[in-house]
Amino acid sequence: MSVLIRILLVISAVLMLMFMLKKIRQAKLKIEYMLFWIVFSVILVFMGIFPKTLYFISDFLGFQAPINMVFLVIIFVLIVKMFFMTLQISQLEHKIEALAQQIAIDRKIDKEEKSR
């Protein structure tokens, strides 16, 4: 990995980490959601500083090139993240449905009480 690419990788990962921490401080995002991205940026910094580790792991696992392993791992992690986000969206939709039903019931009760 060329030195320029490593420097760009480290700088971009650090900037991404600083951006995420700023958003957490501004209360724009919850820490539990940002934990994934913080870990991801730390891994990018680690890969930029210690690229030989990536070569060692990919050789040990039998990949022809380290980039193949990186792509496979990133695709897998993003699919898992998408699955958990889908679960969360489904739970939120159920809560919204229950709230809408409760509001409709409350309005019906209020309307009946006013008409008496």
N, C-alpha and C positions, 0 to 999 in steps of 0.2 A: 504494500500500500504506500503510495507516495506521501511524502511529508506534507505537501500542500493539502491533500485530501484529508489527512489525519488532523491537521490544524483546523480546517473548515468543519470537520465533524465535531471536534471538541468545542469549538466556538459556538456552533449552531445548537449543540446540545445544552451548553451552559446558558445560552440566551433563552432557549425554550424553557429550561428550568426556572430561570428568573421570571419569565413571563407568567408561568403557572403560579409561582409563589405570590406574585403581585395580584393575580386574580383571586387567590385564596384570601389574601389580606383585604381585598375590596369586597369580600363576601359574595362574589359573583358565582363561585363554584364551591361545592362542598369538598372537604378534604378526602372523603371516601371515594369520590369520583376521580379526583386528581392523583390519588396514590398510584394508579396504573401508569399515568403519564410521567410522574416523577421517577418511578422505577425505570421506565423506558428510557428517559433521558440520561439517567445515571448509567445504564447499560451502554448507551451510545458513547458517553464520555469514556467509560472503561475500554470499549472497543477501539476508540481513537488513541488512547494512551498506550494500551497493551495489545497491539494487533497480533502479536505472535501467539497469544492465548487462543485467539480465534482459529488460527492455522492449526494449532495443536489439537483443539477439540474437533475440528472438521476432519483432520487426518485420523484421529482416534475413532470417530464414528463412521468413517469410510466414505466421506463425500469427496468427489473429484476436485471440487474447488470450494473455498470457504464461502464464497458468495452464494452458492447453491444452498448451503446450510442456513445462511442468513435469511434468504428469501423464504425457505421452507418454515423456519421458526417464526418469522414475522407474519406470514400468512396464517399459520396455525394459531398464533396468539390473537390475531385480529378476528378470526372466526370464533374463537372462544369468547372474546370480549363482546362480539356481536350477539352471541347466544345469550349471555347474561343480560345484555341490554334488552333483548327481546323478552326475556322473563320479567324484567323490571317493568317494561312497557305494558305487558299483559296484566300484571298486578295493579298498575295504576289505572288501567282501563276498567278493571273490575271495581276498584274503589270509586271511580267517577260514576259508574253505573249505579252503584249502591247509593251514593250521595244524591244523584238525580232522582232516584226513586223516593228517597227519604224526603227531599224537598217537595216533590209532588204530593206525597202523603200529607206533609205538614200544611201545604197550601189548601188542600182539600178540607182538612180538619178546620183550619182557620175560616174558610169560606162558609162551612156549615155552621160554625159557632156564630158568625156574624149574621147569618140569615135567621137565627132563632130569635 
